[in-house]
Amino acid sequence: MGKTLYEKVLEIHTVAKLPSGHLQLFVGTQLLHEVTSPQAFAMIRERDLKVLYPSRNFATADHIIPTTSYQRPFADTVAEEMMQALEKNTADFRIRFFDLEKEEGGIVHVIGPEQGITQPGMTITCGDSHTSTHGAFGAIAFGIGTSQIRDVLATQTLSMEPLKVRQVRIEGKLNPGVYAKDVILFVINKLGVKGGVGYAYEFAGSTIEAMNMEERMTICNMAIEAGARVGYVNPDQKTYDYLKGKPYAPKDKDWDKAVSFYESVRTDPDARFDDTVVFQASSIEPMVTWGITPGQSVAVTGNIPLAASVPPGEQKLFKEALEYMSFTEGTPILGTPVDVAFIGSCTNGRLSDLEAAAEIVRGHQVKKGMLALVVPGSQKIKRQAEQMGLHTIFKEAGFEWREAGCSLCLAMNPDQLKGKQISASSSNRNFKGRQGSPTGRTLLMSPAMVACASIYGVVSDVRELIQERKK
């Protein structure tokens, strides 16, 4: 009987099977950032331990850095302390640090792929929940806690309970105006934010196969929002074309050997899954969240659900969401006023995301009174976008063109909502207070939908604007 990619990668990396039933896994690569690593390094120092494999650890700063200016010291003293701690720890333990001053920095889940660090068949960890992003390359990647970061630094291993595998198949061609972000919001809506607990999600089907690597990263990025610990896509020629020539990708003769290995970890045709679900791409519309979890969403043409349609076990959360958002059941999401537009994050801050949004705002103006931000996912993406003139399109429309960073996604930096502002956001979470204000409200949507909302000042259907452009 064949095996899934998940099973193959775990077998390759299993050091030992523990009495508890957990597996002791070798971690091929650990990614580090400034928020969750200082305590782990402190524990290493307290125990007088060494970092076992410095070359398998990579670091960048992203969560706390200001996006208006990188000038040091940062105005936020806590942010400056975190930055200094990361710089010292990476220097002391000889870990590669992607430095803002050398214009090589950016969001951790953007840096890994663009540097070629993320590769098929790997196990990858990071002290960040959206580490599942790297699964787009056929890696088994997941977020871990600070004590586990310490364990990986010291031993390059950690204990993990094996997961079941659910194949999530999307079949068919997406309609114009529907993007990868809509696909994953649709999946989360259908399967639930806890539906993936205990599972690894294998994303497959003709829709996924047609996506480029950046779109696949968007899908896998939000697997964690569906409750899955891991989300991945089987590697293919698109994966190899993306990786070839990247700084940390195999070179010359090693490249052919690597591709042979990448091919070997693909899920076998006769592999068995613990569960399989299939969705049709043609049934997916642009999606918008209305509540306080990524699962509380509707198609842009839909209405906020009626209480009578919500299962009994979800009634409490439903009522909490309505109260927090100041929304009314049964009302259309279309036309909801928006105060802030944010394009960026590890979900949707890549070049193709910026291109899609720029195409929408080209020739238009941001609605008067709105704050609109574009924050590239890395310094490299920022340079590429500027070479293409995308920054000019955004600035002429009234957007602020910022430095790379996490920015308004989680507001551990100066970019934050104020009061009860409503944000149209291309990020990944709409939890209470997620974007900085304890009463701020977040509507998740694709970058193109955010761009459309910025023009009209309300939630709008990007498909209508696309149709207008064709006339």
Phi, psi and omega in degrees: 000139181288172182234156175277162175303319180303313181296318181297314183294320178295319179299317181297325188259002181283120177273321181201154172258122187272156180304332181287349186097350177285162176252139171269112187256138168283133181259115182294320182214137172243132176255138185235147170222180194284344187273315187259355184267332185305317181294323179295316178295324178298320178293325176297315180294318181300326182265005179055044180261164175252160169279120190296312181231081181307326184289348178261009179238138182223144186227151173209163176250133183212317188294317190260354186286138177289147182257000176274327179197141177268009185303132179256149356287152177297147179298326177280112185295326179293318178298318179297319178297318179297319180295315180297322179296317179295317179298317180291315183296318180291325178290314183296324184257011174058045179258137181295123180244125178273104195272133176298322182293337177264008179057044179233010185270180179155187180294138187304322182276000171261319181298314183306306179294319185289340176269353182079014177288320179282122183220157179300146175081002181274160160255131184227133177233158176197149178282056182204132187296334184270024176297340177303342176313317187291348176295343177302339182262007183083025174260156172260104190232137183204155180280150179223166180272175186298319180294328177287326174302317177302313182299318180291321176302317186278327188234348185060025176223164170203165180267136180217137175281131180300146181254157167280165181237125174248127174270125178251106183260131173243122186243141175103183184260135177289142177286156177305139180088359177248129188236176180303322179299321178295322180298311184288326174296322177297314180299315180297320178299318184283321185263341177092156181287345176248002184297334183263006181301128181087002184242155158257137178260121171263114178273127186212183180104166186297330179294314180294319180298329180282344182285150172280176186294325180292323177292320178296325177296322177299315179300308184291328179307318185262012174301325180297330179287345175267004180092351181285142177284329186223142170226137181211162174234139178295138179292149177212193184300327178297322178297313184292321179296323179294318185283326188302129179089352177293151186309318184258005177284153178303149184242155171050236183296330181292336182295314180297321177297319181296315180298322177299319177293315180305317180295326185291336183269355177302147176301132180289149180302329182259019179293149178256139177249154176287337179198150176222134174232147183230132176235151178262129182300327183295342181271357183267129176250171171303132186252150177220131174280146179242347188245218186239015168223155178297344178279343180273085185219164175216162170296151184302335178272359185266180179246154170301134185303156171275146180304325182295339182269354184269130179304149182307320182290347181251003184298318182298313180294322179300311181294322178298318180295314179301316181295314182295318183280348184059040178253165180241135180301145175083357182271150180294143173282331177300132179092359177297125181297144181232137182259328186227139174241125182234120176245116182162199177092171178288349177275315189217044178247021182268172188301316181295330176295316180293323178298315181297318180290320180297324179297327180284317185277347181307123178082001180246174178235143173297138180305133182304135179094349180272149170261125181231125184238139167240121183235103180301152182285342178205166178293328178294316179297320178300315179296315180299316181296321180291324177296331179273352180082012181295324180299324179294319178299313181296314183294321178294333178280343180111008175280153169271130180261110190256171172286163182290146177163178180287327173055228189285359179301316182226358171057038171269028184209181184295346180279105185214150173289160177239135177056226183261027179306147175254129182249128166273114192230139176268013181278198192244350183224141179238030180298161176303129176070007186302323184260028167108319179268134179295346178241003181292151186237137186239129174248112180279140179195176180288160177304322179294321178291323175298315179301318180295317179297327180293330181286316186263346180078006178217163174299124185227159181270109184298336181296327179293319179292322178299317179297321179298322181294332182282342183287000000 
